Amino acid sequence: MTQDSPKTSSLSLAQGVGATAQRLQRNLLKHSHTALGAEARGQIAELRKYSSYSVENSPLALESVLLMMDPPLSEQELGKGDHASPSEQAAFHALTLFAVHMQSAREAMHCPGISFASACGTLYARSSSKSIKPRFDAMQSATDEQARIVHLRSLITLLRGQSLGFDYGRFAQDLRSLQHPQRRSGVLLRWGRDFARGAFRTPSPHDHNESAIG
């Protein structure tokens, strides 16, 4: 795996993913009956199709995701060899999961400033289901990243049902850090804290979604 530096590339990764998600949801929700809306709808459907793909086994899927990004990943973040770089992996999973989140959405699901784990905590507080915390805990304790992605997809589907969004740029940054053994425990610790914080703070589902469309 190509090791692009987290310190120098994380901000660029977050900006690229966040801006791309913002553009797609804005065009889908605000310009749904225009050519921009049709293009966004097609791109989101394509991204959603890739959400269950493995990056390493799907070079065309990675290529499509990278071409959709605006701004793109920097030259430093792009892989140099035969394997996807950590930033490429993170961008791929963040944007394809965003597309899952936006399926049939009428509100923005990329909400800057709200962490993924905080949104999950809010879901836990609102839901009568007792499965939310066990699902979150299973994601936290996953022993490999592919298993973690499966749990993340399940949680995001549940968030979609409650119209709870979060910051996909920040999420991509965290996904990238999870690939580094030295940084993984810090991300998971912060996610656990944010989950607890979100459980005690339950804003209206409309607090952030409208302003997030841009």
N, C-alpha and C positions, 0 to 999 in steps of 0.2 A: 504494500500500500504506500502510495506517495504521501510523504508527510509534509504538507504545506503548513507554515507556521501559524498557530492559532492567534498569536498576538498581532500579527500584521495583516491577517486576512479575515478575521471574524467580522469586523465592521463592514467591509465590502460585501461579504456574503450576506449579512443581515440586510443591508441596503438593497441588494439585488433581488433577494427573495421578497422582501417587504414591498418594494415598488412594483414588482411583477404581480403579486397578489392584489395589491391595491388597484392596479390598472385593470386586471381581469374582472374583479368584482364591480368596479365602477362602470365599466362598459356593459357588463351583463345586466346590472340593476338599473342604471340610469339611461342606457341607450339600447334597451332590449330590442326595439323594433327598427334598428338601423344596421348598417353593415358592420359597425363596430361591435354591436351586440351579438350579431350572428357569428362574427369571428371569435369573440370571447367565449361564446357558448360551445363552439367547436373545439377550441383549445382546452377548455375545462373538461370537456368530455374525453378528449385525448389523454390529458393528464390523469384523469380518474381511471382510465383503462390501464395505465401503467402502475397504479398504486400497489398491485400485488406482484409486480415484476421484481426480479433481482437485477440490480444495476450491472453487475459483472456479466450476467448472461443475456443482457438486453442492450447491446451497444446502440441500436437505432432509437430505443426509448430514451437513453441518456442524451443522445444527439438532439432529439426533438425538444427535450426539456431545456437543454442549454441554449438552443436557438430561440426559445420563447422568452428567456430572461432579458430584461432591460431595466437597469444596466446589467451587462453580462458579468460573469466572474472575471476577475483579473487574470492576467497571464500567470501570475504566481500561484493562483488557486487552481488553475487547470492542471490535470494530470500530465506527466511527462513520459510515462511508460505504458505498460500494457494493463494497468489497473486504474480504476477510478480513484481520484484523490479524495481525501476526507471532505473537502469543500464540495466536490461534485456529488459525492454520496449524500451529503446533508441537503444540498439544494434539490436534488432529485426527490428525496423522501418528503421534504417539507412541502414542495409544490404539488406532488401527487396526492399527499394527504389533504392539502388545502382543497384540491378538486373534489375529494370525497366529502369534505365539509360543506362545499358549496352546492352539492346535489340538491336540486329543487329549492334552493335557498331564496328567500325574499328579502333577506337582510344581509349585511356585510358580516363575514365570518373572520376576516383578517381585521383585528381590532388592536391597533398599536397601544403598547403600554400594559396590556394584560397578559400575564404569563400563562402558558399551557396548564401548569399545575394548579394555579389559582382558579382557572375556569373549571377544572375538574373538581376542586373543592366546593365551588359554588353549586355545581351539579349534584354533588353528594348531599349538600344541605337542602337542596330543593326536592330531591327525588325521594319517593317512598321505597324505592328498591334498595335492598340490602347488598346488592352485588357491586355497587360502584367502588367502594373502598377495596374489596378484594381484587377487583380488576386493576385498580391503580397499583396496589401492592404487588400484584403479579408482574406488572410492567416494570416496576422499580427493581424487582429481584430477578428479572430475566438474566440468564447467564450468557446469552449471545445477542448481538444487535439485531439479527433477523427476527428472532423471537420477540424482541422488544417492539419492533416495527408492527408486528401482528397485533400486539396488545394496544399499541398506540392507535392503530386503525379502528379497533373496537371501541376505544374510549371516544375517539373523534366522532364516530357514528352516533354515540349517545349524546355528545355535546350538540351535534347537529339537530337532534330531536328536540332540544330545549332552546335552540337559537342562541347558544352560548359560543362566542368567538374568542379568539386570542391572537397574540402578536406572532405572526408566522416568520417574520425576520428574526426575532429573538429565538423562536423555536428552532430555526435552522442553525443558529449559532450554538444552541445547546446540543443539537444532534451531532454537530461536528465535534464538540468537546467530548461527547460520550464515546467517541472512537479512540480517544487518548486515555490509556489506563491511569495516567497521573491526574487527569482532570475529571474522570468519570464520577468518582465518589462525591466530589464537590457539587456537580450538577444534580445528582440524585438527592443529596442532602438539601439543597435549595428547593428542589421540587417538592420534597416532603414538607418543608416549612411553608411553601406557597400553598400547598393543598390545605394545610390546616388554617392558614390565613384566609383562603377563599371560602372555607366552610363557615367562618364566622362573619364574613362580609358577603351579603347576598343582594347585590344591586339588581335593579329592574333589568330584564333582558334587553330593553331598549336604551339603556344608559349610554352605550358606546356604539351600537351597531349603525345608527344613522350617521353620526359624525365620521365613522370610519370609511364610509363610501367615498368621500373626497369630492 
